[in-house]
Amino acid sequence: MCGIVGVIGKKNATQVLLQGLEKLEYRGYDSAGIYVNDQQGHDYLVKRVGRIKNLENAVTDDVVGSMGIGHTRWATNGMPSEANSHPHLSNDERFYLVHNGVITNANALRDQYLQGIELASETDTEIVVQLVALFAREGLDAKAAFAKTLKMLDGSYAFSLVDRLTPDTLYVAKNKSPLLIGKGDGFNAVASDAMALISETDQFVALQDEELVILTKDNIAIETLAGEPVSRDAFTVKLDDGEISKGTYPFFMLKEIDEQPIVMHRLVDAYTDDEGQVSIDSDLLAAMKRADRLYIVAAGTSYHAGLVGQALFEKLAKVPAEAYLASEFGYHQPLLSERPFFIFLTQSGETADIRQVLVKIKAQGFPSLTVTNVGSSTLAREADYQLLLHAGPEIAVASTKAYTAQIAAEALLAKALGEVKAIPEAAQFDVVHQLGLASTAQQALIEQKDLIHQWATDLFATTRNAFYIGRGTDYYVSLEASLKLKEISYVQAEGFAAGELKHGTIALIEKDTPLVAFISDPETAAHTRSNADEIAARGAKVLRIVTQAQAQDEDQIVIPDIDPLLAPLLSIIPAQLLAYYTSFDRGYDVDRPRNLAKSVTVE
């Protein structure tokens, strides 16, 4: 959600900002803008609603400078409009501000301090920049006015502020929203995501909550809001520009679906030793072994991966496990066991409602692990342990390779924990071999794109609704499959436990209603097949995605056999492609579905 880029000390700040904003498009946005200053008395503000291309087309050749800030906005306060887009300008035209997050007491501050000041937008951000300007007019310098304002704010923020009187300085602050400092040779920068600056530098400095940073082209000064200096080393981010480019693919989502087989190999390489045995941090395993219950906390697609994970941990490590929605857990914490251990699943490592839970359980003294794709992210840094997904950047809003990477990572972790606990099922579960089979099988399914495309056309070309069913882990896959279809093709899709159909949902079945049935579990295969037949008997169009061992002549998509615990790694591939082709054929922007953001950094 939203994205910030800022730079000081580059000869062509305009291009750095525009290219950085393009790299942040995946986060979701509805408007964009830049402010550029040449530090010689000339500055420029350009804002546009819609895509970055609209902004680029509006930036004329004279918009040049050596410092500036840019922003992609995802509307929270106020509708998408140029007036509501960032950067925001104070009414005395001295300060420019970009902001990610939500200031929950903005209206109260407006009513208390800004009576008589005409606001140009509906945003909480403008209230902040007007406060900074107000305190500066009362005699404070820019830094002190900014710090005073920050101390008054409730909510979440990542800010970058420019004072036109001192265009050799950028002021930066963060609380609960992600922000990194990029350290360059003769320049410094700021961004919501390292991806925005990776073509400029691979050296980054992480920021903590309630820190204020003063950036010049040659210096990075970090301090607390109380004014205490903070020293922090830079770290290296390794990203390949090729990984964040579509290449010959029409959309990132298709590219990322195709990358899933190699991600399986990366995970095996990352978490096995020279003898091919699973190797996980011994301190992490010791902490998990002490736990009497695992709490897997996640959101969206990651939550669905967590549901599969709870089955893996209970079967292989013989420890009770429960998956929870972070947005529910944060406000309605259940009664916890005596020795809980928390696992946070997150692709971006910046999900706001997950972080809320992490902050709460840390305050209670409970141990935690973040499983994420971004090692430099807030959740990775703040948890006691981290386990990386090694999936490479995922740009499309609809997650694909992060989902399968999370399941594979959970399988490796459950295997290692089970071995430490001497669980026989763990010793018998050859996860390295199974993930190798999964990689090969995923590739085989990916190569059936034409067949799956045809099924997408037959089932979903004109429908307004669809159903997915399964039992056990197949039910968990049905939840993820329905989410993929609804979020990028806007078809009202629902996943159901197959055994629950007759308890109400079957009333929704009409002639030609699309239904996808997942059948991989030997114990319940016959029951799910019977449920699918009941739906077909009522006129529905039924597509069965079935493992080879359970397949019958009428089944349309047959996936290779694998341990049932890992069947979701395969059965989800056709479902991802069904969603992709449905959206593609309807002419939608597959990577950037309406109203959605990749990184959900506000609750």
C-alpha positions, -999 to 999 in steps of 0.1 A, spaced: 0 0 0 15 33 -11 51 38 -19 78 64 -10 110 72 -29 133 101 -20 168 110 -31 193 138 -24 226 142 -43 218 126 -76 222 147 -108 190 134 -122 167 130 -92 136 130 -115 146 97 -132 155 81 -99 121 90 -85 101 79 -116 120 46 -119 117 40 -82 79 46 -83 76 21 -112 93 -5 -91 68 2 -63 37 -2 -86 32 -37 -73 22 -23 -39 -10 -10 -53 -19 27 -59 -44 50 -76 -24 82 -80 13 93 -80 34 125 -77 69 139 -74 85 170 -61 120 179 -75 143 207 -64 175 217 -83 189 234 -51 194 266 -71 161 282 -66 139 261 -90 115 234 -79 86 214 -95 56 196 -83 38 171 -106 9 149 -96 -15 127 -116 -44 103 -109 -40 68 -123 -9 49 -135 27 60 -133 26 64 -171 2 93 -166 27 110 -143 57 103 -166 38 119 -195 32 150 -174 68 154 -164 83 178 -189 120 181 -198 125 211 -175 115 191 -144 151 184 -132 169 186 -100 193 169 -76 169 161 -48 133 152 -46 105 130 -31 79 108 -49 49 88 -39 23 63 -51 -10 67 -32 -36 41 -23 -66 60 -12 -75 58 25 -85 94 35 -102 109 5 -110 96 -30 -83 93 -57 -77 129 -70 -48 152 -78 -57 172 -47 -55 142 -25 -24 127 -41 11 133 -27 34 152 -22 13 176 -1 23 212 2 19 235 33 -3 266 27 28 288 31 44 268 2 75 260 24 72 223 32 64 192 10 55 159 25 49 123 14 33 98 37 24 61 40 1 50 68 -29 64 87 -29 91 113 -58 82 135 -59 115 155 -56 138 124 -90 153 127 -85 161 164 -52 178 156 -68 198 128 -96 210 150 -72 220 178 -44 236 158 -55 245 122 -86 266 127 -86 292 100 -61 274 77 -78 263 45 -70 227 35 -66 217 -1 -73 180 4 -92 155 24 -61 137 36 -46 132 70 -12 138 54 -20 175 46 -29 180 83 6 168 92 25 191 68 3 221 79 13 214 115 50 213 106 46 247 88 26 261 118 53 252 143 80 266 120 62 299 117 61 300 155 99 300 155 111 263 154 136 252 127 124 225 103 138 196 123 123 208 156 89 215 140 89 181 124 99 164 157 72 183 176 46 172 151 57 136 152 53 134 190 17 144 186 7 118 161 -12 86 168 -13 58 141 12 47 115 35 67 93 65 67 70 73 103 61 98 121 39 97 159 43 114 187 23 119 223 35 123 246 5 145 269 26 171 241 31 169 220 -1 202 202 8 183 181 34 157 154 35 138 147 68 126 112 73 106 95 100 89 61 106 64 44 129 48 11 121 51 16 83 82 3 64 110 26 54 146 21 45 175 44 39 196 38 8 233 46 12 251 57 -20 284 72 -32 278 109 -31 240 106 -25 216 91 0 180 80 -5 149 67 11 123 42 0 95 20 12 111 -10 -4 148 -17 -14 134 -27 -48 128 9 -56 165 18 -53 183 -14 -62 195 0 -95 211 29 -75 226 10 -45 226 -23 -27 235 -7 7 206 0 31 200 11 66 170 -2 85 149 22 106 131 15 138 98 29 150 98 65 163 131 74 147 138 107 128 165 108 101 183 138 87 197 130 52 221 150 32 240 138 2 270 128 24 255 120 57 228 99 75 219 111 110 194 89 129 180 99 163 151 90 185 122 115 189 138 124 222 169 136 203 192 107 212 216 97 184 214 62 170 242 43 153 233 16 129 253 -2 102 242 -7 66 233 -41 52 235 -55 17 204 -63 -3 209 -88 -31 184 -84 -59 188 -91 -96 172 -65 -119 161 -95 -140 140 -108 -111 120 -76 -111 114 -75 -148 87 -92 -167 110 -102 -195 89 -117 -223 59 -124 -201 27 -103 -205 23 -102 -167 44 -109 -137 18 -133 -123 24 -158 -152 62 -154 -147 59 -161 -110 37 -191 -116 64 -205 -139 91 -198 -113 76 -221 -87 96 -253 -96 129 -235 -92 117 -221 -58 114 -256 -46 150 -263 -55 162 -230 -39 145 -240 -6 160 -274 -6 195 -259 -13 190 -233 15 179 -257 42 199 -289 36 235 -297 45 263 -312 24 248 -347 30 214 -337 18 198 -337 53 175 -309 65 194 -283 84 175 -256 103 189 -233 130 193 -254 162 184 -225 185 151 -221 166 144 -258 168 152 -258 205 127 -230 211 100 -247 191 106 -280 209 98 -263 242 65 -252 229 32 -270 238 13 -253 209 22 -235 177 2 -204 167 5 -196 130 -6 -161 124 -11 -147 89 -34 -130 64 -49 -137 30 -29 -162 10 -4 -167 38 -32 -177 61 -42 -204 36 -6 -216 36 -7 -216 74 -37 -239 73 -16 -264 54 12 -258 78 -9 -267 108 -15 -301 93 23 -305 86 33 -296 121 7 -318 138 15 -349 116 53 -346 115 62 -329 148 32 -341 169 26 -306 183 -8 -290 183 -9 -261 158 -35 -236 149 -37 -210 121 -52 -176 129 -61 -146 109 -39 -118 122 -67 -92 119 -88 -112 143 -60 -123 166 -48 -88 171 -81 -77 188 -95 -110 200 -65 -129 214 -76 -164 223 -67 -182 255 -31 -193 250 -14 -224 261 13 -223 288 43 -224 264 31 -210 230 54 -204 200 43 -180 173 50 -184 136 43 -154 114 38 -161 77 41 -131 54 53 -126 19 64 -90 24 73 -90 60 55 -56 64 18 -67 69 4 -43 95 -21 -66 112 5 -93 116 30 -69 131 3 -58 156 2 -93 168 40 -96 169 42 -65 191 16 -78 215 31 -113 219 66 -99 223 53 -77 252 40 -109 268 74 -126 264 65 -153 239 90 -165 213 84 -159 176 95 -168 141 89 -149 109 87 -169 77 91 -143 49 104 -135 15 121 -103 26 149 -107 52 153 -69 57 116 -65 65 102 -52 98 87 -86 108 119 -104 99 140 -81 120 116 -79 150 109 -116 155 133 -138 175 140 -159 145 135 -157 107 132 -183 79 135 -169 44 115 -182 15 141 -176 -12 113 -171 -37 127 -140 -52 107 -108 -56 70 -113 -61 55 -84 -80 20 -94 -89 -6 -86 -63 -20 -121 -64 5 -143 -46 15 -175 -63 51 -186 -57 52 -171 -21 22 -194 -12 40 -226 -24 73 -214 -9 56 -210 25 42 -245 24 75 -260 14 93 -240 41 68 -252 67 73 -288 55 111 -285 59 107 -269 94 81 -295 105 104 -323 93 134 -308 113 113 -302 144 99 -338 142 134 -352 140 146 -332 170 117 -347 189 124 -382 175 89 -385 159 88 -416 137 66 -400 111 92 -372 106 120 -398 102 99 -416 75 90 -384 57 117 -377 30 109 -341 25 139 -334 2 128 -362 -21 91 -350 -20 100 -314 -28 121 -327 -57 90 -346 -69 69 -315 -64 93 -294 -85 91 -318 -114 54 -322 -111 48 -284 -109 67 -281 -142 47 -308 -158 15 -290 -148 28 -256 -159 34 -271 -194 -4 -279 -196 -12 -242 -199 -32 -247 -231 -54 -273 -216 -60 -253 -184 -67 -221 -205 -94 -240 -223 -110 -251 -190 -108 -215 -178 -127 -205 -209 -153 -232 -206 -160 -226 -169 -155 -190 -162 -158 -170 -195 -191 -154 -186 -199 -166 -151 -205 -143 -121 -199 -169 -94 -180 -201 -88 -173 -227 -61 -143 -248 -51 -146 -278 -28 -123 -302 -10 -117 -320 23 -87 -317 46 -58 -300 29 -79 -300 -3 -103 -277 15 -75 -254 24 -65 -253 -13 -101 -246 -23 -99 -214 -1 -67 -203 -18 -80 -212 -53 -112 -192 -48 -92 -162 -35 -71 -163 -66 -101 -162 -89 -120 -135 -71 -91 -111 -66 -80 -109 -102 -110 -117 -123 -137 -103 -99 -158 -135 -101 -176 -141 -68 -158 -173 -58 -160 -193 -26 -142 -223 -12 -161 -248 9 -154 -280 28 -171 -305 6 -189 -322 34 -207 -289 42 -224 -285 9 -256 -303 20 -257 -281 51 -268 -251 31 -245 -241 2 -259 -265 -23 -290 -242 -24 -268 -218 -45 -262 -244 -73 -279 -236 -106 -275 -248 -142 -240 -242 -155 -226 -230 -121 -188 -237 -122 -175 -260 -95 -139 -272 -91 -133 -302 -69 -99 -310 -55 -93 -347 -47 -60 -358 -34 -66 -373 1 -70 -411 -1 -92 -412 30 -118 -388 18 -114 -390 -20 -146 -411 -25 -166 -387 -4 -155 -356 -22 -161 -373 -56 -196 -381 -44 -202 -344 -34 -190 -333 -69 -214 -358 -85 -243 -343 -65 -234 -309 -78 -232 -321 -114 -266 -338 -110 -280 -303 -104 -267 -289 -136 -234 -275 -125 -202 -276 -147 -177 -296 -126 -140 -297 -131 -120 -323 -111 -84 -318 -102 -73 -352 -90 -40 -370 -81 -30 -399 -103 -37 -425 -76 -73 -413 -71 -80 -405 -108 -109 -420 -128 -117 -418 -165 -140 -388 -162 -114 -366 -144 -102 -337 -164 -69 -326 -147 -47 -352 -132 -18 -342 -111 12 -365 -103 12 -385 -71 30 -370 -41 27 -374 -3 -9 -361 5 6 -336 30 23 -318 1 -5 -322 -25 -14 -285 -22 20 -277 -39 6 -293 -70 -32 -289 -70 -28 -251 -66 -9 -248 -99 -40 -255 -122 -61 -232 -99 -36 -204 -103 -36 -208 -141 -74 -209 -142 -75 -176 -124 -48 -161 -145 -65 -170 -178 -99 -159 -167 -86 -125 -158 -65 -123 -190 -93 -132 -212 -116 -107 -196 -90 -80 -204 -82 -71 -169 -48 -59 -155 -38 -93 -140 -10 -79 -119 -28 -49 -104 -65 -58 -96 -87 -30 -86 -89 -19 -50 -60 -42 -39 -25 -37 -27 4 -61 -25 18 -50 8 -10 -42 33 8 -17 56 -23 -3 73 -49 -22 93 
